[in-house]
Amino acid sequence: MTLAQALLQIGADVSRVADATFSVAGLQWILITLVCYTAALALFRLAGGSPWLHPLVITATGVGMTLYLTETSIADFQTYAGIIHWLLGPATVALAIPMYNQWQQVRDLGWHLLVSVMAGGILAPLLAWTTLYLLDAPLALQMTMLVKSITTPLAMEASANIGGVPALAAVFVITTGIVGAVVTPAVFHIFRVTGAAAQGVALGTVAHAVGTAKALQMSEQAGAMATLGLCLNGIVTAVILPLML
Amino acid sequence: MTVLIRHLLGWTGLLLCYFAGKVLVLMWELPLPAALTGLLLMLLMLFVRGGAVSVATAGAPLLRHMSVLFVPAVLGVGVYWQSIYLHGWALAAAIVGTTVVALGLTGLVAQRVLQRRLVQTE
């Protein structure tokens, strides 16, 4: 594809999203989504940040119920509120910021950190894929499951590149995060993981952003290490998987 | 006023990296996701310039409220309900079971490799 063609395609994408956004239905559905999200945030805070009440789960339920009651199809909603999905692109680019901020830590800890993150980055997808393979699940599900431990925007993009399903990737990833955050105290007790740094790295690497939020509740050091695990594992996995498969 | 300019500059930077990533992927048919390429470009820019306050300002709300951006995608899962229902047990085992094991084993490795190193340096 030439530069001009690429720019034309990007321009067409942007104008399609802009057209949908500045329509009555577009503004209406964006507003409904934001209202649901604000309510979900309030509820999440009220519950002391319980992973069960992750804002995405509550927001999606609220919007889904509104769609059902107004007899609007999900495909129409996705067109009207297209800008919300489109913003994932710039948000993914913004993930470079925490990675850059934590770079000094990467240099200080060196291979000690890399080995720890690699353990989670390889174990989590390998175990999940093996489970689905042994239980005879379809190939698209197997491919999607490979990205379950990396942060949602990277998981959605990477899954599309390896023959998975982005929408399923989003659900698998969020579920993984919630499960990870909920079982953390028991798992760390059983496996005798006592250090804040070790707990943080494991949470960020295996349970991405939801795990990082949990680590931040535990201690500042655990939170910083979780952010590192999240960024490193997310970027490296999303680069390697499409090249490998 | 300066805050507003900082946001505008930061957004310009984020969008430029995003679009540049997309252009590169389309032109050279890279086997990489477009936004990830944009992320790598942004990382390169941050290293070359030694950080950028404007990008950090503009990126902060995006990162903090990323959850809401997944709503359209997550709702799209309804189309695959049949396949989730058919393989419910396999999916549950893959997500719950392996997350528990991976979390524990990763913690164990980090405890041995990383935590020990931190204790030594303190």
Interface residues (C-beta under 8 A of the other chain):
Chain A: M1 T2 L3 Q5 A6 L7 Q9 I10 T33 L34 Y37 H54 P55 L56 T59 A60 V63 G64 L67 I74 F77 Q78 A81 G82 I84 H85 L87 L88 G89 P90 A91 T92 V93 A94 L95 A96 I97 P98 M99 Y100 W103 L109 H112 L113 V115 S116 A119 G120 L123 A124 L127 A128 W129 T131 L132 L135 D136 A137 P138 A140 L141 M145 K148 S149 T152 P153 L154 M156 E157 A158 A160 N161 V165 P166 A167 L168 A170 V171 F172 I174 T175 T176 V179 G180 V183 T184 V187 F188 I190 F191 R192 V193 T194 G195 A197 A198 Q199 V201 A202 L203 T205 V206 A207 A209 I235 A238 V239 P242 L243
Chain B: W11 L14 L15 C17 Y18 F19 G21 K22 V23 L26 M27 E29 P31 L32 P33 A34 A35 L36 G38 L39 L40 L41 M42 L43 L46 F47 G51 V55 A56 A58 G59 A60 L62 L63 H65 M66 S67 V68 L69 F70 V71 P72 A73 V74 L75 G76 V77 G78 V79 Y80 S83 I84 H87 W89 A90 L91 A93 A94 I95 V96 G97 T98 T99 V100 V101 A102 L103 G104 L105 T106 G107 L108 V109 A110 Q111 V113 L114 Q115 R117 L118
